[in-house]
């Protein structure tokens, strides 16, 4: 073989090897969102949408947006919305994604406080049956333990698709029922040395049913919702020896008084996600029928105790049997724009949505009503993470949320009995008017509890700049 031919073959093989190396390390090209309807101009960063497939025929839809800063080295941040059964695309399109859906259900506007300004953001629709995630057997009965395992496997699959990010710092974040999802997932992830877990953050999370229920009654009274007469009854029937049990009290008179509290909070027309915000569209009916579809706008079945939750689910199943389908809609929220956008055929095509996926809804009634709650609190998971002495943990709450109120989460963090590093104080951020009080923060060894003043359940929606400030300081290990 002549030298020129040898050189030609060497170049050919070198080119092939280079192509192979690039293809192995590159993100999945067929998942890249090349053109997204609704944008005036396509973004300057890459984003991907597709499926993470795990055993037993489960396919979890993800939408991954690269950091606008340094995607190759910036942290990877997983985001989960709660429910259980609500879509994380709500977090992307209405809270802290790079583009926010407008009221027309088509237009997307740039979000100046997008969390992907400083991090690679992974939005995962979990469990299967939520949003565009689906299972081959169409079976959507699950529980806390199974969800944590499936989310862990999905995370592993993500890094197999994006191996170039596998060494980046990893943070697990979410809100609401992700107060259960995130710490139970973190417990699995911390055992896997191939994942570079650095911490977790939970916003307005369900950390303890008992503490959430007990604190909510105090929250309601202190905010002027209950009145002196009802408060006197609650103290007389539900309290003894300076301790009140509003969670699972067996006293009939206490239960009757608590039913009045539940009515005021969940059924009087107040916005349970933000006490001081109006209710979009006016005070909603708990049940309505739209085109033969039963619409439920009440997540109050968490309140009081677990047995009531089971009775509530039985009632809903009975009502659902009278109609063609059942839709779960959080009260005082407007999911119509996101629903219209995500079910547009051009958007479905741009996001590579499988034809096997169900039509997108903000929350899945099937997942929610068949969900098995295995953890009544996540104290064990938090203590396990904190004992490792290497993870940064943040619990933050909008202080006018009634779904998962700040008092319950503050009690929960205090119950972990960690060493106090910085006593409770105000934290500040900068806006156009100068330095502002963002809320209060108390810092322990490896965990902080922080409130966001004037915000409800969805902190990035209500206080986008404050939320971005907190998020940035958290992942950058800056003092709050």
N, C-alpha and C positions, 0 to 999 in steps of 0.2 A: 504494500500500500504506500503510495507516494506521500511525502510530507504535507503538501497542500490538502490532500484528501483527509489525512489524519487531523489536520487543523480544523478542517470543515466539520468533521464528525465531532471533534472536541467542542467546538462552538455550539453545535446542535445539542449535544448532551448537556453542556453547561446551561444552555437556554432552557432545556427541559427541566433540569434540576431546579433552576431559579424559579420557573413557572410553578413547579410542584411545591416548593417552599412557600411561595407567595400564596398559592391557592389554599395550602393547609392552614396558614396563619390568618388568612383574610376572613372578614365577616361574610355571612352567606349572601351572595349577590342577589339571589332570587327573592330574598326577604326585604331588600332595600325598597323604601317608599320613594319612588322617583319623582312623582307628581301627586300632590295632595290637593283635591278640590277644596275651594273655599279660601285659599291663600292668595293674596294679591301678588306675592312673589314667593318662590320656593326658598326655604331656609338655607343658610350658609353652612349648616351642619348636616350630617347624615342621620337618618333615622330608619328604623327597620320594624316591620310588622310580620308576624308569622306564628307558627305553632311550636311549642316545646312538648314533644311526645314522650310519655312515660309509660311504664308497664300497665297492663290491663286495659289497653286501648284508650287511655286518657290523653287528650290533646288540649293543652292550656295555651290560650292566645296571649301573646305578649306584644307590647309596643315599646321599643327601645329607642331613646333619643340620646345621641352622643352629646358630650359636653361641648359647650361653645368656647371653652377655655383650652384645655390640653387633654383631649380625650384619651390619648395613649397612657397618661399617667394619673389623671384625675380619678377619684373613687367611683366605684360602681354602687349605686344606691337602688335597692329594691323598694318599691312602694306598693302597699296593699290597702285597699279600702275595706270596709267592714261588712256589717249586715247582721249575721252572716248571710251572704248571698248577693252582695252589691258589687258593682263593677269598678275596678281601679281606673277605667278610662274616664270615670267621673272626676277622679283626681287629676288626670292629665288635662281634660278639656275645660274644667271649671275651677280648678284650684291652683296648681303650680306647674302645669305643663308649659311648653314654649309658645303654644298658640291656644287661645281661649275661644270657645264657641259663643257666637252672638245670638241674640233673640230670634233672628230670622231662621235659625236652624241650618244655615249654609255658610255664612261668613266666619272666617277665623281671623282673629287679630293677634298680633304679637304681644306676648306677655313680658313686660320689662322686668318682672320679678320672678322669672322662671327659674326653677331650681337647677335646670341644666346649664345655667350660666357658670356653675362651679362644679358640676358633677355629671357623670353618665347616669341617666335615669332609666330604670327598668320598671315598666308598669305591667303587672301580671294579673290577668283576670282569673281569679281563683275563688272557690273550687270549680271543678268542671260543672257545667250547667249555668255558670255565670257569664253574662255577656256573650262573647263568641267562642268560649271554651266549651268543648263537648266531649262526650264519651261514645265509643263505638256501640256500646250496648244500651245507650240512652238511659242509663241508670244514674240518678242524681241524688242518691241517699248517701250521706257521708257524716263524718263527725270530726271533732277537734284533732284526734290522734291521727286519723287518716289524712286529713288536710295538711298537717305539719310534715308528714312523710312525702306526700305528693309535691308540696311546694319545695321541699329539699331536693327531690329528684329533678324537678323542673329547673331549679337553680343550677344543678350539675349539668343538665342538658344545655342550658344557656351558655355556660362557659366552654362546653365542647363545641358549640357553634361559633363562639367568640373567644378562642383560646388566647388571643393577643391581650385579653383583659384579665386573664385568670390570676395574674399576680397583683393586680391593682387592689387597693384597699376596698373592703366590702362593708357596707352599712345596710342594715335591715330597718325599714321604716314603715309606718302606716298609721291609721287612725280608727277610732271607734272599736268595732269588734276585732280589729287588728291588734287590739290590746291583748287578745288571746292568741291570734295567729302569729304575731312577731316573736314573743318570748318562747313559744313552743317550737317555732322554727329555729330560733337562735340556739336552743338547747341541742338540736341536732347538728347545726352548722359548726358549732364550737368544737365538736368531736372530730371534724374533718380538717386535717392539716393542709389539704390542697386548696381550701378556701380561706382567703386572707381576711377573716372577720375582724373588724375593729370596733364595732359597736352597734347599738340599736337605739331608735327613737320612736316613741309612741305619742300621738296626739289625741287628746280627749278619749283615752282608751278605756275599755272595760277590763279593769284589772282585778276587781273583786265584786261579785254580785252583792255580797252582804254590805260592804262599805259603800257601794254606789247607792243601794236602796236606803240605808240609814242616813247617809249624808244628804240625799235628795230632799228628804222631808225638812231637814234644817235649812237647806238652801231655799226651799219654797217659802218657808216661814220668814226667813230673814229678808227675802225680796218682796214681802208684802202680799203673797198669794193666798195665804190660808186664813188669816184673821185670828183674833184673840180667842174666840169661842172654840173653834176647831182645834187650835193649838193646845188649849187647856184640856180638851178631851183626849188628844193624843198623849199628852204627858200623863194624864190620869190612867189611861187604859193600856198604854204601850211601854211605860217606863217604871222602873223600880230601882231603888238604891242608886240614884244618880246615873243610871244607865238605861238607854232606850233601845228597844228592839223593834224596828220597823221592817225588818227583813222577812222573818218567818214566825211572827208572833201568833200563837194559837188562840189567844183571847178573842172571842167573837166581837166584843165591843171595839177592840183595837182594830180588827179587820174591817169593821164597818167604817171606822174613822179613816183608815187608810184608803178605803174605796173612794171616799170623798176627795182625798188628796189626789188619787189617780185620775179622777174625773176632772179636777181643776187643771192638772198639768197636761193631760193628754187629750181631753175631750172638750175643753172650753173655747178652743180657738187660738190659744197661745202658741207661739212658735217654739216648740220644744228644743230646737237646735240653736236658737238665739232669742232669749227672752225679750230683748228690746228691739228686735227687728220685726217689721210687718210680715204677714203671711202672704206670699205670692199668690195672687188669685183670690184672696180673702180666706177667711176661716173655712177649712175644708170639712166636708162630711167624712166620717170615718169610713163609710162604705158608699160606693156609687156604682151604677151600671152604665157602661159606655159601649154601645154596639154589641150587647150581649156578653160583654166582658166585665167581670166583677173586679173593681179597683179598690184595693185596701190601702188606706192612708193612715196607718197607725202602727208604730213600732213599740207601743206601750206594753207589750207582752213581756218585756224584760222585768218590769217593775214588780215589786213585792216579794214573790218567791216562786220557786221552780214549778210547783204544782199548778199554780195559776197559769203558767206558761203553757203547760200541757193541755189544760182545759181550753185555753185560747186557740191553740192550734186545732183542736177537735172542732171547735165552733167554725173556724175558717174553712176547714175541709168540708163541713156540712154545707156552708154557704156556697162554696165553689162548685159542689156537685149540681147546683141548680143552674149553672151558667157554663157556657162553652169553654171559657178560660178564666184564669185568675191572674191579675197583675198587682204586684206589690210596689207601692209608690210611697217613699218617705213623705211625711206630712210637711207642708209649708216649704216644699222645694219645687222647682220647675225643671223637670227633666225633658220636656218636649223638644227644646232645641237640640240637645245631644242625641235624643232618640231619632229625630228627623235626619240629622247629619249622618249618624252611623249606620242607618238603614238605607241610605242613598246608594243605588247600584254602582255609581262611579266611585264612591268612597269604599264600598266593599271590594271592588276590583283593585283599587290603589293599595289597600291594606292586606291584600291576598287572603281574604276571608274564605274559609272552606264552605262549599255549598251544604255541608252536613251541619253547620252551625245554625243555631236558632236565631230568630230575629232579635236584635239587641234591645234589651230593656235595662234600666238602671239597676234593678234588683230582681233576682229570680225567686218567685214565690215557691217553686218546687224545691229548690235548694233550702230556702229558709224554713219551710214548714216541715221538712224531713230531716233537719239537721240535728245531730246528736251532740249535746253540750256535755263534754267530759270534764271540763275544768271550771270549778266555781270561783277559783282565783288562781293566779300565776305566781304566787309567792315563791314556790320551790324553784321555778325557772329563773326568777330574778336573782335569788340567793346563789344559785349555781354559777351564773354569769359573774356576779360580783365577787365571788370567792376566788375566781381565776385571777383577779387583780390586773387585768390587762384590757378590759373592754370599757368603752365609754358609753354610758347609758343616760338617756334624757327622757323624762316624762314631762310633756307640756300640755297645758289646757287653756282654751279660751274660757274666760271667767264668767260668761253669761250663758253657757250651754247647760241645758237640763237633761240631755240624753245621757251623757257621762260627765257629771259635774266635777268641777275642780276640787271640791272638798274631799270627795271620795278618793280621788287619785292622790291627793296630798296625804290623807290618812294612810293610804296604802304604802307610799314611799317611806313615811315615817315609821311604819310597822316593820320595815326591813332592818331597823336599828343599826344603820351605818354611821361611821364617824363623821361628824359635821366638820366641814372644811371652811365654809363661808356661811355666816348666819344669813337669815332671810333679809333681803334688801331689794331695792328697785333695780331694774336693769334698763339701760338707755339705748336708743338708736337715733340715727340722724335722718330727718326728712327736710323738706324745703323750708320748714319753719324753724329749723335748728334742732337741738337735742330734745328728745321726747322720752317720757316714761313709757316703756313698753309693757311693764307689768312687774312682777316680783319673781325672785329666784332664790332658792336655797340649795347650796352645793354640799354634797357629801364626798367621800373618798373617790368613788367612780360613778356616781349617779347624781343627777341634778333634777330638781322639780322646779318648773317654771310656769308662770301664768302669763297670758297675753291679754292685756287690759281691753275690755270692750269687744272681745271676739267671742263668737259662738263655737259650735261644734267643728265647722270647717274653717280652721284658722287661716290658711292661705287665701281663702275666698274673702273673708271678712277683713283681714289685716295683712295684705300681701307683702308690704315692705317689712313689717315687723317679723312676719313668718320667714321671709328670705334671710333677714338678719340673723335670726335664731338658727336656722338651718346652716348657714355659712359658718357661723362661729362653732357650731357643733362638729361639723366634719373637718374643720381646720384646727380643732383643738384650741380655739381661742377662748378666753374667759367671757362669760356671758355679761 
